[in-house]
Amino acid sequence: MNPVTTQLGLTVRLNTPYEAALGRVTDALKAEGFGVLTEIDVKATLKQKLDVDFRPYKILGACNPPLAYRALTAAPEVGLLLPCNVTVAQAEDGLVDVALVDPLMMLGVADNPALQPIAAEARARLERVAAALKEV
């Protein structure tokens, strides 16, 4: 399946088990220079805090240190928009939706032209992540 562009980013549907999808996403991010700084297990959090059942869903906080450094040097307040979030969510049996935020869309809230090329590079890298995920 080709990546689908949404208002917030790119979405790819994978035909793979959930845990395997998490590994593939992490590997694809690493290939583009992103590390996962944070991992929020939404399912576990909602169960613990609200005692509700939710599908497997994780939010990964992905960071490319050189891009983050360039962005923070150009506009320190951009830290409010970091890291780049990637979600991995069980859609239905055997299908997993991966969504990657669009850094150019996030840039729309920050009026700083110096950030444009940095966000464009981050987007290009995340587009390659999405393309790599759909190839397998």
N, CA, C and O atoms as a Tinker XYZ file with bonds, in Angstrom:
   544  protein
     1  N      0.839000   -1.184000    0.000000    73     2
     2  CA     0.000000    0.000000    0.000000    64     1     3
     3  C      0.879000    1.241000    0.000000    63     2     4     5
     4  O      1.857000    1.306000    0.744000    81     3
     5  N      0.550000    2.207000   -0.808000    73     3     6
     6  CA     1.297000    3.456000   -0.857000    64     5     7
     7  C      0.988000    4.300000    0.365000    63     6     8     9
     8  O     -0.120000    4.246000    0.899000    81     7
     9  N      1.987000    5.099000    0.818000    73     7    10
    10  CA     1.702000    6.000000    1.938000    64     9    11
    11  C      0.586000    6.972000    1.549000    63    10    12    13
    12  O      0.543000    7.457000    0.419000    81    11
    13  N     -0.292000    7.242000    2.472000    73    11    14
    14  CA    -1.386000    8.173000    2.253000    64    13    15
    15  C     -1.064000    9.450000    3.015000    63    14    16    17
    16  O     -0.760000    9.407000    4.207000    81    15
    17  N     -1.130000   10.588000    2.326000    73    15    18
    18  CA    -0.894000   11.858000    2.992000    64    17    19
    19  C     -2.199000   12.327000    3.616000    63    18    20    21
    20  O     -3.230000   12.395000    2.946000    81    19
    21  N     -2.147000   12.648000    4.897000    73    19    22
    22  CA    -3.302000   13.187000    5.597000    64    21    23
    23  C     -2.981000   14.626000    5.972000    63    22    24    25
    24  O     -1.908000   15.131000    5.643000    81    23
    25  N     -3.884000   15.270000    6.644000    73    23    26
    26  CA    -3.643000   16.641000    7.061000    64    25    27
    27  C     -2.459000   16.731000    8.035000    63    26    28    29
    28  O     -1.744000   17.733000    8.049000    81    27
    29  N     -2.259000   15.712000    8.826000    73    27    30
    30  CA    -1.210000   15.751000    9.839000    64    29    31
    31  C      0.073000   15.050000    9.432000    63    30    32    33
    32  O      1.120000   15.308000   10.025000    81    31
    33  N      0.025000   14.174000    8.439000    73    31    34
    34  CA     1.225000   13.455000    8.060000    64    33    35
    35  C      0.975000   12.375000    7.042000    63    34    36    37
    36  O      0.079000   12.480000    6.205000    81    35
    37  N      1.785000   11.326000    7.123000    73    35    38
    38  CA     1.706000   10.193000    6.213000    64    37    39
    39  C      1.247000    8.970000    6.989000    63    38    40    41
    40  O      1.628000    8.774000    8.143000    81    39
    41  N      0.423000    8.147000    6.344000    73    39    42
    42  CA    -0.034000    6.909000    6.969000    64    41    43
    43  C      0.227000    5.745000    6.034000    63    42    44    45
    44  O     -0.032000    5.818000    4.833000    81    43
    45  N      0.744000    4.673000    6.607000    73    43    46
    46  CA     1.000000    3.448000    5.867000    64    45    47
    47  C      0.313000    2.306000    6.609000    63    46    48    49
    48  O      0.426000    2.194000    7.829000    81    47
    49  N     -0.396000    1.462000    5.866000    73    47    50
    50  CA    -1.015000    0.276000    6.476000    64    49    51
    51  C     -0.129000   -0.922000    6.172000    63    50    52    53
    52  O      0.199000   -1.198000    5.018000    81    51
    53  N      0.251000   -1.629000    7.239000    73    51    54
    54  CA     1.112000   -2.795000    7.103000    64    53    55
    55  C      0.309000   -4.060000    7.351000    63    54    56    57
    56  O     -0.554000   -4.103000    8.228000    81    55
    57  N      0.601000   -5.085000    6.569000    73    55    58
    58  CA    -0.025000   -6.384000    6.745000    64    57    59
    59  C      0.960000   -7.251000    7.519000    63    58    60    61
    60  O      1.654000   -8.093000    6.949000    81    59
    61  N      1.006000   -7.029000    8.820000    73    59    62
    62  CA     1.983000   -7.701000    9.668000    64    61    63
    63  C      1.486000   -7.672000   11.107000    63    62    64    65
    64  O      0.663000   -6.825000   11.456000    81    63
    65  N      1.968000   -8.575000   11.940000    73    63    66
    66  CA     1.599000   -8.513000   13.359000    64    65    67
    67  C      2.112000   -7.212000   13.994000    63    66    68    69
    68  O      3.093000   -6.622000   13.540000    81    67
    69  N      1.434000   -6.795000   15.034000    73    67    70
    70  CA     1.718000   -5.517000   15.690000    64    69    71
    71  C      3.168000   -5.404000   16.166000    63    70    72    73
    72  O      3.836000   -4.415000   15.864000    81    71
    73  N      3.659000   -6.389000   16.898000    73    71    74
    74  CA     5.029000   -6.322000   17.430000    64    73    75
    75  C      6.059000   -6.273000   16.308000    63    74    76    77
    76  O      7.070000   -5.580000   16.417000    81    75
    77  N      5.801000   -7.009000   15.230000    73    75    78
    78  CA     6.708000   -6.973000   14.074000    64    77    79
    79  C      6.690000   -5.582000   13.437000    63    78    80    81
    80  O      7.725000   -5.091000   12.986000    81    79
    81  N      5.527000   -4.953000   13.400000    73    79    82
    82  CA     5.417000   -3.603000   12.842000    64    81    83
    83  C      6.248000   -2.618000   13.657000    63    82    84    85
    84  O      6.926000   -1.758000   13.095000    81    83
    85  N      6.197000   -2.744000   14.989000    73    83    86
    86  CA     7.000000   -1.859000   15.841000    64    85    87
    87  C      8.488000   -1.981000   15.504000    63    86    88    89
    88  O      9.195000   -0.979000   15.402000    81    87
    89  N      8.943000   -3.196000   15.337000    73    87    90
    90  CA    10.347000   -3.413000   14.987000    64    89    91
    91  C     10.693000   -2.836000   13.623000    63    90    92    93
    92  O     11.743000   -2.214000   13.457000    81    91
    93  N      9.816000   -3.037000   12.647000    73    91    94
    94  CA    10.056000   -2.504000   11.306000    64    93    95
    95  C     10.103000   -0.985000   11.322000    63    94    96    97
    96  O     10.945000   -0.381000   10.658000    81    95
    97  N      9.206000   -0.367000   12.075000    73    95    98
    98  CA     9.175000    1.100000   12.147000    64    97    99
    99  C     10.465000    1.617000   12.775000    63    98   100   101
   100  O     11.081000    2.548000   12.256000    81    99
   101  N     10.869000    1.022000   13.877000    73    99   102
   102  CA    12.095000    1.447000   14.549000    64   101   103
   103  C     13.302000    1.307000   13.624000    63   102   104   105
   104  O     14.148000    2.199000   13.563000    81   103
   105  N     13.381000    0.187000   12.903000    73   103   106
   106  CA    14.489000   -0.039000   11.972000    64   105   107
   107  C     14.471000    0.976000   10.824000    63   106   108   109
   108  O     15.519000    1.498000   10.444000    81   107
   109  N     13.295000    1.253000   10.275000    73   107   110
   110  CA    13.189000    2.207000    9.167000    64   109   111
   111  C     13.555000    3.618000    9.627000    63   110   112   113
   112  O     14.193000    4.368000    8.888000    81   111
   113  N     13.156000    3.974000   10.834000    73   111   114
   114  CA    13.537000    5.280000   11.380000    64   113   115
   115  C     15.051000    5.363000   11.553000    63   114   116   117
   116  O     15.668000    6.370000   11.206000    81   115
   117  N     15.641000    4.301000   12.089000    73   115   118
   118  CA    17.084000    4.272000   12.314000    64   117   119
   119  C     17.838000    4.451000   10.992000    63   118   120   121
   120  O     18.858000    5.138000   10.945000    81   119
   121  N     17.338000    3.837000    9.930000    73   119   122
   122  CA    17.993000    3.941000    8.620000    64   121   123
   123  C     18.022000    5.381000    8.114000    63   122   124   125
   124  O     18.860000    5.727000    7.281000    81   123
   125  N     17.114000    6.221000    8.609000    73   123   126
   126  CA    17.061000    7.629000    8.215000    64   125   127
   127  C     17.629000    8.556000    9.285000    63   126   128   129
   128  O     17.438000    9.771000    9.226000    81   127
   129  N     18.328000    7.979000   10.264000    73   127   130
   130  CA    19.006000    8.783000   11.266000    64   129   131
   131  C     18.154000    9.180000   12.459000    63   130   132   133
   132  O     18.548000   10.049000   13.236000    81   131
   133  N     16.986000    8.553000   12.618000    73   131   134
   134  CA    16.109000    8.852000   13.748000    64   133   135
   135  C     16.252000    7.778000   14.820000    63   134   136   137
   136  O     16.289000    6.584000   14.521000    81   135
   137  N     16.332000    8.212000   16.056000    73   135   138
   138  CA    16.267000    7.302000   17.177000    64   137   139
   139  C     14.939000    7.516000   17.873000    63   138   140   141
   140  O     14.338000    8.583000   17.756000    81   139
   141  N     14.479000    6.509000   18.594000    73   139   142
   142  CA    13.239000    6.640000   19.351000    64   141   143
   143  C     13.601000    7.053000   20.773000    63   142   144   145
   144  O     14.154000    6.263000   21.539000    81   143
   145  N     13.282000    8.309000   21.119000    73   143   146
   146  CA    13.585000    8.849000   22.446000    64   145   147
   147  C     12.535000    8.489000   23.480000    63   146   148   149
   148  O     12.843000    8.272000   24.651000    81   147
   149  N     11.281000    8.428000   23.024000    73   147   150
   150  CA    10.178000    8.142000   23.945000    64   149   151
   151  C      9.250000    7.117000   23.314000    63   150   152   153
   152  O      9.143000    7.017000   22.091000    81   151
   153  N      8.593000    6.371000   24.162000    73   151   154
   154  CA     7.586000    5.417000   23.708000    64   153   155
   155  C      6.437000    5.462000   24.703000    63   154   156   157
   156  O      6.610000    5.152000   25.882000    81   155
   157  N      5.285000    5.846000   24.227000    73   155   158
   158  CA     4.101000    5.909000   25.078000    64   157   159
   159  C      3.174000    4.770000   24.678000    63   158   160   161
   160  O      2.719000    4.707000   23.536000    81   159
   161  N      2.896000    3.877000   25.610000    73   159   162
   162  CA     1.992000    2.762000   25.370000    64   161   163
   163  C      0.587000    3.245000   25.737000    63   162   164   165
   164  O      0.190000    3.211000   26.902000    81   163
   165  N     -0.143000    3.688000   24.742000    73   163   166
   166  CA    -1.467000    4.262000   24.970000    64   165   167
   167  C     -2.415000    3.224000   25.563000    63   166   168   169
   168  O     -3.179000    3.530000   26.478000    81   167
   169  N     -2.368000    1.997000   25.043000    73   167   170
   170  CA    -3.243000    0.941000   25.552000    64   169   171
   171  C     -3.029000    0.736000   27.052000    63   170   172   173
   172  O     -3.992000    0.711000   27.818000    81   171
   173  N     -1.773000    0.590000   27.473000    73   171   174
   174  CA    -1.470000    0.360000   28.889000    64   173   175
   175  C     -1.840000    1.569000   29.741000    63   174   176   177
   176  O     -2.351000    1.416000   30.850000    81   175
   177  N     -1.587000    2.753000   29.232000    73   175   178
   178  CA    -1.892000    3.972000   29.988000    64   177   179
   179  C     -3.389000    4.125000   30.204000    63   178   180   181
   180  O     -3.829000    4.453000   31.306000    81   179
   181  N     -4.174000    3.889000   29.156000    73   179   182
   182  CA    -5.631000    4.013000   29.293000    64   181   183
   183  C     -6.197000    2.951000   30.227000    63   182   184   185
   184  O     -7.156000    3.199000   30.957000    81   183
   185  N     -5.592000    1.763000   30.196000    73   183   186
   186  CA    -6.049000    0.707000   31.111000    64   185   187
   187  C     -5.735000    1.093000   32.555000    63   186   188   189
   188  O     -6.571000    0.935000   33.444000    81   187
   189  N     -4.537000    1.592000   32.774000    73   187   190
   190  CA    -4.116000    1.958000   34.128000    64   189   191
   191  C     -4.885000    3.164000   34.660000    63   190   192   193
   192  O     -5.327000    3.159000   35.809000    81   191
   193  N     -5.048000    4.193000   33.835000    73   191   194
   194  CA    -5.644000    5.443000   34.311000    64   193   195
   195  C     -7.168000    5.455000   34.284000    63   194   196   197
   196  O     -7.804000    6.063000   35.145000    81   195
   197  N     -7.760000    4.774000   33.282000    73   195   198
   198  CA    -9.209000    4.833000   33.113000    64   197   199
   199  C     -9.900000    3.478000   33.217000    63   198   200   201
   200  O    -11.128000    3.395000   33.200000    81   199
   201  N     -9.104000    2.422000   33.325000    73   199   202
   202  CA    -9.617000    1.057000   33.335000    64   201   203
   203  C    -10.496000    0.778000   32.113000    63   202   204   205
   204  O    -11.571000    0.188000   32.222000    81   203
   205  N    -10.009000    1.221000   30.944000    73   203   206
   206  CA   -10.700000    0.932000   29.687000    64   205   207
   207  C     -9.771000    0.117000   28.796000    63   206   208   209
   208  O     -8.548000    0.232000   28.868000    81   207
   209  N    -10.377000   -0.697000   27.969000    73   207   210
   210  CA    -9.607000   -1.476000   27.011000    64   209   211
   211  C     -9.488000   -0.693000   25.713000    63   210   212   213
   212  O    -10.454000   -0.093000   25.242000    81   211
   213  N     -8.297000   -0.708000   25.146000    73   211   214
   214  CA    -8.020000    0.007000   23.903000    64   213   215
   215  C     -7.131000   -0.890000   23.064000    63   214   216   217
   216  O     -6.422000   -1.745000   23.596000    81   215
   217  N     -7.166000   -0.704000   21.802000    73   215   218
   218  CA    -6.343000   -1.510000   20.888000    64   217   219
   219  C     -4.861000   -1.201000   21.107000    63   218   220   221
   220  O     -4.534000   -0.137000   21.634000    81   219
   221  N     -3.965000   -2.095000   20.720000    73   219   222
   222  CA    -2.539000   -1.786000   20.806000    64   221   223
   223  C     -2.229000   -0.505000   20.018000    63   222   224   225
   224  O     -2.559000   -0.388000   18.838000    81   223
   225  N     -1.594000    0.436000   20.694000    73   223   226
   226  CA    -1.341000    1.754000   20.101000    64   225   227
   227  C     -0.165000    2.373000   20.848000    63   226   228   229
   228  O     -0.229000    2.588000   22.058000    81   227
   229  N      0.908000    2.657000   20.113000    73   227   230
   230  CA     2.064000    3.308000   20.732000    64   229   231
   231  C      2.404000    4.582000   19.971000    63   230   232   233
   232  O      2.263000    4.667000   18.752000    81   231
   233  N      2.855000    5.564000   20.737000    73   231   234
   234  CA     3.347000    6.812000   20.169000    64   233   235
   235  C      4.855000    6.815000   20.377000    63   234   236   237
   236  O      5.337000    6.768000   21.509000    81   235
   237  N      5.593000    6.871000   19.274000    73   235   238
   238  CA     7.049000    6.897000   19.327000    64   237   239
   239  C      7.523000    8.325000   19.090000    63   238   240   241
   240  O      7.108000    8.964000   18.124000    81   239
   241  N      8.372000    8.818000   19.949000    73   239   242
   242  CA     8.974000   10.146000   19.789000    64   241   243
   243  C     10.305000    9.979000   19.074000    63   242   244   245
   244  O     11.308000    9.618000   19.690000    81   243
   245  N     10.313000   10.245000   17.767000    73   243   246
   246  CA    11.507000   10.025000   16.949000    64   245   247
   247  C     12.311000   11.311000   16.818000    63   246   248   249
   248  O     11.752000   12.390000   16.621000    81   247
   249  N     13.640000   11.180000   16.932000    73   247   250
   250  CA    14.503000   12.354000   16.854000    64   249   251
   251  C     15.707000   12.068000   15.966000    63   250   252   253
   252  O     16.349000   11.024000   16.081000    81   251
   253  N     15.998000   13.003000   15.089000    73   251   254
   254  CA    17.224000   12.994000   14.299000    64   253   255
   255  C     18.082000   14.094000   14.917000    63   254   256   257
   256  O     17.825000   15.273000   14.671000    81   255
   257  N     19.099000   13.741000   15.716000    73   255   258
   258  CA    19.851000   14.743000   16.470000    64   257   259
   259  C     20.417000   15.902000   15.635000    63   258   260   261
   260  O     20.296000   17.048000   16.068000    81   259
   261  N     21.030000   15.667000   14.459000    73   259   262
   262  CA    21.538000   16.816000   13.697000    64   261   263
   263  C     20.429000   17.780000   13.270000    63   262   264   265
   264  O     20.610000   18.997000   13.311000    81   263
   265  N     19.277000   17.229000   12.858000    73   263   266
   266  CA    18.165000   18.111000   12.470000    64   265   267
   267  C     17.601000   18.847000   13.685000    63   266   268   269
   268  O     17.279000   20.032000   13.602000    81   267
   269  N     17.482000   18.141000   14.813000    73   267   270
   270  CA    16.979000   18.788000   16.026000    64   269   271
   271  C     17.908000   19.919000   16.451000    63   270   272   273
   272  O     17.446000   20.996000   16.830000    81   271
   273  N     19.207000   19.680000   16.389000    73   271   274
   274  CA    20.172000   20.712000   16.762000    64   273   275
   275  C     20.039000   21.937000   15.850000    63   274   276   277
   276  O     20.011000   23.071000   16.328000    81   275
   277  N     19.958000   21.704000   14.551000    73   275   278
   278  CA    19.803000   22.828000   13.610000    64   277   279
   279  C     18.530000   23.607000   13.906000    63   278   280   281
   280  O     18.540000   24.838000   13.916000    81   279
   281  N     17.436000   22.894000   14.148000    73   279   282
   282  CA    16.157000   23.557000   14.416000    64   281   283
   283  C     16.212000   24.342000   15.724000    63   282   284   285
   284  O     15.755000   25.484000   15.779000    81   283
   285  N     16.763000   23.744000   16.768000    73   283   286
   286  CA    16.833000   24.422000   18.066000    64   285   287
   287  C     17.775000   25.618000   18.032000    63   286   288   289
   288  O     17.567000   26.595000   18.751000    81   287
   289  N     18.807000   25.544000   17.200000    73   287   290
   290  CA    19.725000   26.672000   17.048000    64   289   291
   291  C     19.034000   27.829000   16.329000    63   290   292   293
   292  O     19.238000   28.994000   16.670000    81   291
   293  N     18.216000   27.497000   15.332000    73   291   294
   294  CA    17.500000   28.530000   14.572000    64   293   295
   295  C     16.359000   29.139000   15.377000    63   294   296   297
   296  O     16.094000   30.336000   15.270000    81   295
   297  N     15.686000   28.325000   16.179000    73   295   298
   298  CA    14.524000   28.808000   16.939000    64   297   299
   299  C     14.351000   27.915000   18.173000    63   298   300   301
   300  O     13.715000   26.865000   18.084000    81   299
   301  N     14.905000   28.315000   19.316000    73   299   302
   302  CA    14.835000   27.469000   20.514000    64   301   303
   303  C     13.420000   27.030000   20.891000    63   302   304   305
   304  O     13.243000   25.951000   21.457000    81   303
   305  N     12.421000   27.839000   20.590000    73   303   306
   306  CA    11.042000   27.488000   20.938000    64   305   307
   307  C     10.509000   26.300000   20.137000    63   306   308   309
   308  O      9.461000   25.750000   20.473000    81   307
   309  N     11.217000   25.902000   19.088000    73   307   310
   310  CA    10.771000   24.765000   18.280000    64   309   311
   311  C     10.811000   23.472000   19.104000    63   310   312   313
   312  O     10.231000   22.463000   18.703000    81   311
   313  N     11.483000   23.503000   20.235000    73   311   314
   314  CA    11.483000   22.345000   21.127000    64   313   315
   315  C     10.081000   21.925000   21.532000    63   314   316   317
   316  O      9.855000   20.765000   21.878000    81   315
   317  N      9.143000   22.851000   21.492000    73   315   318
   318  CA     7.747000   22.520000   21.793000    64   317   319
   319  C      7.161000   21.560000   20.756000    63   318   320   321
   320  O      6.176000   20.875000   21.033000    81   319
   321  N      7.759000   21.508000   19.572000    73   319   322
   322  CA     7.259000   20.657000   18.500000    64   321   323
   323  C      8.075000   19.373000   18.332000    63   322   324   325
   324  O      7.790000   18.568000   17.446000    81   323
   325  N      9.074000   19.186000   19.168000    73   323   326
   326  CA     9.927000   18.011000   19.057000    64   325   327
   327  C      9.576000   17.010000   20.146000    63   326   328   329
   328  O      9.047000   17.417000   21.180000    81   327
   329  N      9.842000   15.740000   19.967000    73   327   330
   330  CA    10.344000   15.093000   18.766000    64   329   331
   331  C      9.237000   14.878000   17.750000    63   330   332   333
   332  O      8.081000   15.223000   17.996000    81   331
   333  N      9.592000   14.309000   16.613000    73   331   334
   334  CA     8.606000   13.970000   15.586000    64   333   335
   335  C      7.858000   12.714000   16.047000    63   334   336   337
   336  O      8.475000   11.683000   16.316000    81   335
   337  N      6.551000   12.804000   16.135000    73   335   338
   338  CA     5.775000   11.658000   16.593000    64   337   339
   339  C      5.427000   10.710000   15.461000    63   338   340   341
   340  O      5.118000   11.118000   14.341000    81   339
   341  N      5.489000    9.442000   15.793000    73   339   342
   342  CA     5.106000    8.360000   14.899000    64   341   343
   343  C      4.187000    7.458000   15.704000    63   342   344   345
   344  O      4.532000    7.071000   16.821000    81   343
   345  N      3.021000    7.113000   15.161000    73   343   346
   346  CA     2.126000    6.210000   15.870000    64   345   347
   347  C      2.092000    4.859000   15.167000    63   346   348   349
   348  O      2.168000    4.768000   13.942000    81   347
   349  N      1.975000    3.820000   15.977000    73   347   350
   350  CA     1.841000    2.456000   15.483000    64   349   351
   351  C      0.591000    1.911000   16.167000    63   350   352   353
   352  O      0.559000    1.750000   17.387000    81   351
   353  N     -0.441000    1.629000   15.366000    73   351   354
   354  CA    -1.733000    1.260000   15.934000    64   353   355
   355  C     -2.325000    0.041000   15.243000    63   354   356   357
   356  O     -2.344000   -0.049000   14.016000    81   355
   357  N     -2.808000   -0.896000   16.057000    73   355   358
   358  CA    -3.504000   -2.063000   15.512000    64   357   359
   359  C     -4.782000   -1.580000   14.837000    63   358   360   361
   360  O     -5.591000   -0.893000   15.461000    81   359
   361  N     -4.969000   -1.932000   13.581000    73   359   362
   362  CA    -6.176000   -1.532000   12.856000    64   361   363
   363  C     -7.219000   -2.643000   12.953000    63   362   364   365
   364  O     -8.335000   -2.415000   13.420000    81   363
   365  N     -6.860000   -3.815000   12.522000    73   363   366
   366  CA    -7.685000   -5.013000   12.630000    64   365   367
   367  C     -6.720000   -6.180000   12.567000    63   366   368   369
   368  O     -5.521000   -5.977000   12.378000    81   367
   369  N     -7.215000   -7.388000   12.720000    73   367   370
   370  CA    -6.315000   -8.541000   12.759000    64   369   371
   371  C     -5.346000   -8.540000   11.585000    63   370   372   373
   372  O     -5.750000   -8.544000   10.422000    81   371
   373  N     -4.050000   -8.534000   11.918000    73   371   374
   374  CA    -3.021000   -8.617000   10.899000    64   373   375
   375  C     -2.707000   -7.320000   10.192000    63   374   376   377
   376  O     -1.806000   -7.286000    9.354000    81   375
   377  N     -3.414000   -6.258000   10.499000    73   375   378
   378  CA    -3.166000   -4.966000    9.871000    64   377   379
   379  C     -2.800000   -3.930000   10.928000    63   378   380   381
   380  O     -3.417000   -3.851000   11.991000    81   379
   381  N     -1.784000   -3.143000   10.608000    73   379   382
   382  CA    -1.300000   -2.121000   11.535000    64   381   383
   383  C     -1.143000   -0.819000   10.769000    63   382   384   385
   384  O     -0.574000   -0.799000    9.678000    81   383
   385  N     -1.649000    0.268000   11.340000    73   383   386
   386  CA    -1.495000    1.591000   10.738000    64   385   387
   387  C     -0.320000    2.311000   11.385000    63   386   388   389
   388  O     -0.227000    2.399000   12.609000    81   387
   389  N      0.570000    2.822000   10.548000    73   387   390
   390  CA     1.709000    3.609000   11.001000    64   389   391
   391  C      1.500000    5.019000   10.464000    63   390   392   393
   392  O      1.335000    5.209000    9.259000    81   391
   393  N      1.506000    6.003000   11.353000    73   391   394
   394  CA     1.344000    7.398000   10.940000    64   393   395
   395  C      2.588000    8.171000   11.361000    63   394   396   397
   396  O      3.072000    8.036000   12.485000    81   395
   397  N      3.097000    8.986000   10.435000    73   395   398
   398  CA     4.296000    9.786000   10.687000    64   397   399
   399  C      3.917000   11.253000   10.528000    63   398   400   401
   400  O      3.356000   11.645000    9.505000    81   399
   401  N      4.221000   12.054000   11.528000    73   399   402
   402  CA     3.871000   13.470000   11.490000    64   401   403
   403  C      4.588000   14.159000   10.328000    63   402   404   405
   404  O      5.688000   13.763000    9.942000    81   403
   405  N      3.959000   15.181000    9.786000    73   403   406
   406  CA     4.562000   15.988000    8.721000    64   405   407
   407  C      5.222000   17.206000    9.369000    63   406   408   409
   408  O      4.524000   18.107000    9.835000    81   407
   409  N      6.565000   17.248000    9.404000    73   407   410
   410  CA     7.238000   18.394000   10.019000    64   409   411
   411  C      6.892000   19.727000    9.351000    63   410   412   413
   412  O      6.907000   20.764000   10.014000    81   411
   413  N      6.583000   19.716000    8.069000    73   411   414
   414  CA     6.197000   20.966000    7.400000    64   413   415
   415  C      4.852000   21.459000    7.920000    63   414   416   417
   416  O      4.643000   22.667000    8.038000    81   415
   417  N      3.934000   20.540000    8.235000    73   415   418
   418  CA     2.648000   20.937000    8.806000    64   417   419
   419  C      2.869000   21.531000   10.190000    63   418   420   421
   420  O      2.254000   22.539000   10.537000    81   419
   421  N      3.743000   20.916000   10.984000    73   419   422
   422  CA     4.027000   21.439000   12.322000    64   421   423
   423  C      4.662000   22.817000   12.233000    63   422   424   425
   424  O      4.436000   23.670000   13.091000    81   423
   425  N      5.454000   23.030000   11.198000    73   423   426
   426  CA     6.115000   24.315000   11.012000    64   425   427
   427  C      5.104000   25.441000   10.799000    63   426   428   429
   428  O      5.403000   26.609000   11.047000    81   427
   429  N      3.913000   25.083000   10.342000    73   427   430
   430  CA     2.880000   26.091000   10.109000    64   429   431
   431  C      2.544000   26.898000   11.345000    63   430   432   433
   432  O      2.024000   28.008000   11.229000    81   431
   433  N      2.828000   26.368000   12.530000    73   431   434
   434  CA     2.539000   27.103000   13.762000    64   433   435
   435  C      3.717000   27.961000   14.198000    63   434   436   437
   436  O      3.589000   28.774000   15.113000    81   435
   437  N      4.861000   27.786000   13.550000    73   435   438
   438  CA     6.050000   28.578000   13.890000    64   437   439
   439  C      6.417000   29.442000   12.688000    63   438   440   441
   440  O      6.744000   28.923000   11.621000    81   439
   441  N      6.363000   30.736000   12.861000    73   439   442
   442  CA     6.645000   31.657000   11.759000    64   441   443
   443  C      8.133000   32.003000   11.757000    63   442   444   445
   444  O      8.540000   33.073000   12.209000    81   443
   445  N      8.938000   31.067000   11.237000    73   443   446
   446  CA    10.375000   31.286000   11.189000    64   445   447
   447  C     10.911000   30.654000    9.914000    63   446   448   449
   448  O     11.038000   29.432000    9.841000    81   447
   449  N     11.231000   31.466000    8.901000    73   447   450
   450  CA    11.694000   30.926000    7.620000    64   449   451
   451  C     12.967000   30.084000    7.720000    63   450   452   453
   452  O     13.207000   29.242000    6.855000    81   451
   453  N     13.774000   30.288000    8.737000    73   451   454
   454  CA    15.003000   29.510000    8.888000    64   453   455
   455  C     14.703000   28.033000    9.151000    63   454   456   457
   456  O     15.553000   27.174000    8.914000    81   455
   457  N     13.510000   27.741000    9.634000    73   455   458
   458  CA    13.143000   26.357000    9.927000    64   457   459
   459  C     12.671000   25.590000    8.693000    63   458   460   461
   460  O     12.646000   24.359000    8.701000    81   459
   461  N     12.300000   26.303000    7.643000    73   459   462
   462  CA    11.730000   25.665000    6.443000    64   461   463
   463  C     12.630000   24.568000    5.863000    63   462   464   465
   464  O     12.149000   23.452000    5.666000    81   463
   465  N     13.912000   24.832000    5.579000    73   463   466
   466  CA    14.726000   23.758000    4.993000    64   465   467
   467  C     14.956000   22.585000    5.947000    63   466   468   469
   468  O     15.116000   21.450000    5.498000    81   467
   469  N     14.973000   22.837000    7.228000    73   467   470
   470  CA    15.162000   21.771000    8.212000    64   469   471
   471  C     13.925000   20.871000    8.239000    63   470   472   473
   472  O     14.033000   19.644000    8.233000    81   471
   473  N     12.756000   21.501000    8.267000    73   471   474
   474  CA    11.508000   20.735000    8.256000    64   473   475
   475  C     11.358000   19.975000    6.943000    63   474   476   477
   476  O     10.869000   18.845000    6.932000    81   475
   477  N     11.775000   20.587000    5.839000    73   475   478
   478  CA    11.689000   19.914000    4.543000    64   477   479
   479  C     12.588000   18.670000    4.524000    63   478   480   481
   480  O     12.198000   17.631000    3.992000    81   479
   481  N     13.776000   18.775000    5.096000    73   479   482
   482  CA    14.663000   17.615000    5.150000    64   481   483
   483  C     14.085000   16.534000    6.057000    63   482   484   485
   484  O     14.146000   15.350000    5.723000    81   483
   485  N     13.529000   16.926000    7.192000    73   483   486
   486  CA    12.911000   15.947000    8.090000    64   485   487
   487  C     11.755000   15.249000    7.392000    63   486   488   489
   488  O     11.594000   14.035000    7.509000    81   487
   489  N     10.949000   16.021000    6.663000    73   487   490
   490  CA     9.818000   15.421000    5.944000    64   489   491
   491  C     10.317000   14.430000    4.902000    63   490   492   493
   492  O      9.776000   13.330000    4.789000    81   491
   493  N     11.336000   14.803000    4.144000    73   491   494
   494  CA    11.871000   13.908000    3.110000    64   493   495
   495  C     12.345000   12.597000    3.746000    63   494   496   497
   496  O     12.118000   11.518000    3.200000    81   495
   497  N     12.999000   12.701000    4.893000    73   495   498
   498  CA    13.474000   11.489000    5.565000    64   497   499
   499  C     12.298000   10.632000    6.032000    63   498   500   501
   500  O     12.326000    9.410000    5.886000    81   499
   501  N     11.271000   11.263000    6.588000    73   499   502
   502  CA    10.108000   10.508000    7.052000    64   501   503
   503  C      9.322000    9.922000    5.877000    63   502   504   505
   504  O      8.724000    8.854000    6.007000    81   503
   505  N      9.320000   10.606000    4.738000    73   503   506
   506  CA     8.694000   10.035000    3.541000    64   505   507
   507  C      9.439000    8.774000    3.107000    63   506   508   509
   508  O      8.817000    7.808000    2.666000    81   507
   509  N     10.776000    8.780000    3.231000    73   507   510
   510  CA    11.549000    7.591000    2.891000    64   509   511
   511  C     11.278000    6.469000    3.887000    63   510   512   513
   512  O     11.275000    5.297000    3.511000    81   511
   513  N     11.050000    6.813000    5.148000    73   511   514
   514  CA    10.666000    5.805000    6.135000    64   513   515
   515  C      9.356000    5.156000    5.701000    63   514   516   517
   516  O      9.245000    3.931000    5.678000    81   515
   517  N      8.367000    5.973000    5.360000    73   515   518
   518  CA     7.066000    5.447000    4.918000    64   517   519
   519  C      7.226000    4.569000    3.681000    63   518   520   521
   520  O      6.618000    3.502000    3.592000    81   519
   521  N      8.036000    5.009000    2.736000    73   519   522
   522  CA     8.254000    4.226000    1.517000    64   521   523
   523  C      8.927000    2.897000    1.839000    63   522   524   525
   524  O      8.570000    1.871000    1.261000    81   523
   525  N      9.893000    2.901000    2.750000    73   523   526
   526  CA    10.578000    1.662000    3.132000    64   525   527
   527  C      9.605000    0.695000    3.798000    63   526   528   529
   528  O      9.692000   -0.513000    3.581000    81   527
   529  N      8.689000    1.205000    4.598000    73   527   530
   530  CA     7.733000    0.341000    5.278000    64   529   531
   531  C      6.789000   -0.346000    4.296000    63   530   532   533
   532  O      6.414000   -1.500000    4.501000    81   531
   533  N      6.412000    0.344000    3.252000    73   531   534
   534  CA     5.460000   -0.241000    2.299000    64   533   535
   535  C      6.124000   -1.254000    1.366000    63   534   536   537
   536  O      5.429000   -2.039000    0.721000    81   535
   537  N      7.435000   -1.249000    1.287000    73   535   538
   538  CA     8.138000   -2.132000    0.364000    64   537   539
   539  C      8.116000   -3.591000    0.779000    63   538   540   541
   540  O      8.180000   -4.475000   -0.076000    81   539
   541  N      8.028000   -3.856000    2.056000    73   539   542
   542  CA     8.147000   -5.245000    2.531000    64   541   543
   543  C      6.808000   -5.952000    2.443000    63   542   544
   544  O      6.706000   -7.127000    2.797000    81   543
